Structure formats: C-alpha cells, structure tokens
Amino acid sequence: MPDRSEQVQAALAALRGILGEGLLAVCLHGSAVSGGLRPQSDIDLIAVIDDDLAADPRRDLAAALSRLSARHPAKPEGPRCLEVMVFRRADLAGCSDPARAEFVYGEWLRDAFEAGEAPVPAHDPEHTLVLAQALRESVPLLGPPLSRFLPEIPASDVRRAMRALLPTLAAGLHGDERNILLTLARMWHTASSGAFVTKDAAAAWAVPKVGQRDGATLEYARKAYLGKIADDWSDRREDARHLAATLARHIDRAL
C-alpha cells in the first residue's frame, strides 16, 4: 500500500502552505507505490504548479522540506529522506528533452541549501526518467493524476536520458556504491525491456546474466537494499567498479 504516514502528510501540508492556489497536484511515486518502501527508500513526491516559483517560496520550501526530511542515511524506524520535485504545468505539457524541473529537494542538496545556495530550475535527464516511471506508477495525493498534465514520454527520450546519465553515475560510484549499482541494473532492465521495475527486481533479473564475480557483487547490493545485510564497500570498491563497468557495457549495447 502507498505510504500515507505523518511525514507524507506534513510534506503535503508544506507544499500547500507555501505554494498556495498555484499548487495543482501532488502525487506519490517511487518505491512507496512500485514495490513497497525498503529500509533506505526515500519518500518520492511530484508536485505540479501553475507558474514559476519566485525566490522566496523556493527558499521557504527548501527550508520546510529540510526540517521534514531525514538526513541521509535515515535511521531505522525514524523519518525517511524526502525527494520532492516540482514541475510547471507548461513544462510537463511540452515535456522538453531532457525534462525541466522548477524545483528539486533531495538530501544530496541539503548541504548546499543550508550554506545559502538557492534552489534553481534545471533540465536533467534524470527528471525525464523520474517522470516516465511516475507516469506509469504514481498515486494522486492532491488533485488529478499526473497523466492529466503529462503526455506519454517517447521511448527515444527515455533512451537518450539513460545514455546521458551513464557518465554521471560512473563518476558518483565511490561512496554511493549500492544505489549506483542498483540504478545501473534497473537501467539495463529498462533499456532491454522498456519496463520500469524496482531496484531489487532489476538486480534479481541481472544477476544470472553477468559473470560469477559481478553476480556476487550485485547480489550483495540487492540484499543490502532489502535490509538483509549491512553493506560495507570499503573492501569491495574494485568489485563495485568492475560491476559498474560491466553494467554500463550492457546498457550501452541494449540502447
């Protein structure tokens, strides 16, 4: 069942309070609706607004969400990390390639926001993938479903977004091994089948398709994602790099 915890309701209240009548819709997406929240899953929200965000509401929203979101890594049984994306209705209707978000909050941005950096609109291929998946699996919390605002995203846009993200994922591997490797496995699955699945399902699909060494590393990441083990990559960094390169090659071939 979708997560409707007090944290989700508090985030929804913050969006309504700060964005006011310009807030057209909010939907819950990601793990909460696609396969169930895992121990370290974020709560993912997409909001749709009618017009640009001014500087003050941007700062207010970033501050409000930082108070509601857990710092990464979230503590068991405590609040979760929030990932909130705000899109203008016009940007969704004419969905650019890559997609443009008017505002994004995620824990990877917390330090910059707390240091005084202002959240700004951005085009990002990851936004394209987030929207493509949310269009297929999301739950409205306020207003109409996402499909009311967003047309089907062409498969060619999804494939371009995945190709564009590969160098970024490779560069961010150190310190985020589990998430990057599982994201690569999921991208491979999507590139091969056109379907979006959970990270653990993608890993289970990919494990038998890679060699023994890479399969063991990917299975280690999958079990950690499911909360079955506590992962430590300090002695597995070379294995992680090897697996990341293997997955990138498979994605490139599938694309």
HUTA-V885731 format. One record per pair of residues at least 6 apart in sequence whose C-alpha atoms are under 8 Angstrom apart, sorted by the first residue. I is the first residue (numbers start at 1). J is the second residue. Records with the same first field share a line. If there is no record, write none. Layout:
I->J / J
//
This chain:
1->32 / 33 / 36
2->28 / 32 / 33 / 36 / 139
3->32 / 33 / 37
7->68 / 79 / 80
8->43
10->68
11->65 / 68
12->26
14->61 / 64 / 65
15->23 / 61
16->23
18->57 / 60 / 61
19->49 / 57
22->49 / 50 / 51
23->47 / 48 / 49 / 50
24->47 / 48 / 49 / 50 / 142 / 143
25->47 / 48 / 49 / 140 / 141 / 142 / 143 / 144 / 145 / 146
26->45 / 46 / 47 / 48 / 140 / 141 / 142 / 143
27->45 / 46 / 47 / 138 / 139 / 140 / 141 / 142 / 145 / 146
28->43 / 44 / 45 / 46 / 138 / 139 / 140 / 141
29->43 / 44 / 45 / 46 / 134 / 137 / 138 / 139
30->43 / 44 / 133 / 134 / 137 / 138
31->37 / 38 / 41 / 42 / 43 / 44 / 198
32->43 / 44
33->137 / 138 / 139
34->137 / 197 / 198
35->198
38->225 / 226 / 227
39->76 / 225 / 226 / 227
40->73 / 74 / 80 / 225
41->80 / 81
42->80 / 81 / 82 / 83
43->80 / 81 / 82 / 83
44->82 / 83 / 84
45->82 / 83 / 84 / 85
46->84 / 85 / 86 / 87
47->84 / 85 / 86 / 87
48->86 / 87 / 88 / 89
49->86 / 87 / 88 / 89
50->88 / 89 / 90
51->88 / 89 / 90
52->88 / 102
53->102
55->118
58->103 / 118 / 119
59->118 / 119
62->105 / 113 / 119
65->82 / 105
66->110
68->79 / 82
69->79 / 80 / 81 / 82 / 107
70->78 / 79 / 80 / 81 / 82 / 107
71->81 / 107
72->81 / 107
73->81
74->80 / 81
81->106 / 107
82->105 / 106 / 107
83->104 / 105 / 106 / 107
84->104 / 105 / 106
85->101 / 102 / 103 / 104 / 105
86->101 / 102 / 103 / 104
87->100 / 101 / 102 / 103
88->101 / 102
89->149
91->99 / 100 / 101
92->99 / 149 / 150 / 151
93->149 / 150 / 151
95->150 / 151 / 153
97->123 / 125 / 128 / 157
98->123 / 124 / 125 / 126 / 127 / 128 / 157 / 161
99->123 / 124 / 125 / 127 / 128
100->121 / 122 / 123 / 124 / 127
101->121 / 122 / 123 / 124 / 127
102->120 / 121 / 122
103->119 / 120 / 121 / 122
104->119 / 121
113->119
125->160 / 161 / 162 / 164 / 165
126->161 / 162 / 165
128->157 / 158 / 161
129->158 / 161 / 162
132->152 / 153 / 158
133->196
134->146
135->146 / 147 / 150 / 152
138->145 / 146
139->145
140->146
155->194
159->191 / 255
162->187
163->252 / 255
166->248
169->180 / 184
170->180 / 244
172->180
173->180 / 181 / 241
174->237
177->233 / 240
178->221 / 222 / 224 / 225
181->218 / 221 / 240 / 243 / 244
182->199 / 200 / 202 / 203 / 218 / 221 / 222
183->199
184->244 / 247 / 248 / 251
185->199 / 202 / 203 / 206 / 247
186->196 / 197 / 198 / 199 / 202 / 203
187->251
188->247 / 250 / 251 / 254
189->195 / 196 / 197 / 202 / 205 / 206
190->196 / 197
191->251 / 254 / 255
192->251 / 254 / 255
199->222
200->222 / 225 / 226
203->218 / 219 / 222
204->219 / 222
206->215
207->214 / 215 / 216 / 218 / 219
208->215
209->215
210->246
213->239
214->239 / 242 / 243 / 246
217->239 / 240 / 243
218->243
220->231
221->231
223->229
224->230 / 231
233->240
//
